[in-house]
């Protein structure tokens, strides 16, 4: 059984946009450009791990984080 401390916090595109002072459409474009990793929900919605957003702020790309 997972405990709450083990469940990662997932953010919506609008939440990410507010943290980065940009628009949700820009966040979605970054996903298309593979600058930001997203989890796609069955209905097509996107969710983002806090760690991925912080890594983007630090200047690393998904490819750099995977290696």
C-alpha positions as CSV (number, residue, x, y, z in Angstrom):
1,X,0.0,0.0,0.0
2,X,1.3,3.5,-0.9
3,X,1.5,6.1,1.8
4,X,0.8,9.7,1.0
5,X,4.5,10.6,1.3
6,X,5.3,8.2,-1.6
7,X,2.7,9.6,-4.0
8,X,4.3,12.3,-6.2
9,X,2.6,15.7,-6.5
10,X,1.3,16.1,-10.0
11,X,0.6,19.6,-11.4
12,X,-1.8,20.7,-14.1
13,X,-0.5,22.8,-17.1
14,X,-2.1,25.9,-15.5
15,X,-0.3,25.3,-12.2
16,X,3.0,24.9,-14.1
17,X,2.3,28.1,-16.1
18,X,1.6,30.1,-12.9
19,X,4.9,28.8,-11.3
20,X,6.8,29.8,-14.4
21,X,4.9,33.0,-15.2
22,X,3.8,31.9,-18.6
23,X,0.7,30.5,-20.3
24,X,-0.6,27.0,-20.2
25,X,-0.3,26.9,-24.0
26,X,3.4,27.6,-23.7
27,X,3.7,24.7,-21.2
28,X,1.9,22.4,-23.7
29,X,4.2,23.6,-26.5
30,X,7.2,22.7,-24.3
31,X,5.8,19.2,-24.0
32,X,5.5,18.9,-27.8
33,X,9.0,20.2,-28.2
34,X,10.2,17.7,-25.6
35,X,11.5,20.4,-23.3
36,X,9.3,19.2,-20.5
37,X,8.1,15.7,-19.6
38,X,4.3,15.2,-19.0
39,X,2.1,12.3,-18.0
40,X,-0.8,12.0,-20.4
41,X,-4.1,11.0,-18.7
42,X,-6.6,8.7,-20.5
43,X,-8.8,11.7,-21.4
44,X,-5.8,13.6,-22.9
45,X,-5.1,15.9,-20.0
46,X,-1.5,16.5,-19.0
47,X,0.0,16.3,-15.5
48,X,3.6,17.3,-14.5
49,X,5.9,16.0,-11.8
50,X,7.2,18.8,-9.5
51,X,10.7,17.5,-10.0
52,X,10.4,17.9,-13.8
53,X,9.3,21.5,-13.5
54,X,12.1,22.2,-11.1
55,X,14.6,20.6,-13.5
56,X,13.3,22.8,-16.3
57,X,13.9,25.8,-14.1
58,X,17.4,24.6,-13.4
59,X,18.0,24.4,-17.2
60,X,18.2,20.6,-17.7
61,X,16.3,18.9,-20.6
62,X,14.4,15.6,-20.3
63,X,17.2,13.8,-22.2
64,X,19.8,15.1,-19.7
65,X,17.6,14.0,-16.8
66,X,17.3,10.5,-18.3
67,X,21.0,9.9,-18.6
